[in-house]
Amino acid sequence: MTLITKLNQFSRRRIAWLILFLFVIFFELCALFFQHGMKLAPCVMCIYERIAMLGIAVSALVGLIAPENIIFRIAGLLGWGYTALRGFNLARQHVEYQLHPSPFATCDAFVQLPHWAPLDQWMPWMFKAYGDCSEISWQFLSLSMPQWLVIIFAANMFVASIFILVQLRKIH
């Protein structure tokens, strides 16, 4: 049995989607710990990146519904890849704000959400932004939080791409 076949079969199991979902929950809990435990103020870009991470969780839930069904599996995989790409681009822009602060290139003053989903009003403890996008308030191994998010979202794009590609392989 080839690695491609094994990955294809793994994507058809609920455990694969549950692992992805738990991965996102871990990172969301980390974000909330940084915010409430370490008292690091989230900025607008942090909130957008948090929402992108939640998009991966929603995609995982879609795949978790019926991983044997090609429609649910592909929808979950495409959603995962798309939201990882969006998160990657947001994190890269956030890194730009931090490494090259400028009064001419700044993040939004307030979180801009659709009127039908005012998350910052529904759950301000999770989605209210009150930090500065250009401030580097935390580092680990000399990388800021947005730099780590670039890595995390890039890894998600890579793994999602692999799982999308292995769907092209017929299994017997």
Secondary structure as UniProt FT lines:
FT   HELIX           3..11
FT   HELIX           14..32
FT   HELIX           33..37
FT   HELIX           44..65
FT   TURN            67..68
FT   HELIX           70..99
FT   TURN            103..104
FT   TURN            115..116
FT   HELIX           119..122
FT   HELIX           124..127
FT   TURN            133..134
FT   STRAND          139..140
FT   TURN            141..142
FT   STRAND          143..144
FT   HELIX           145..166
FT   TURN            167..168
//
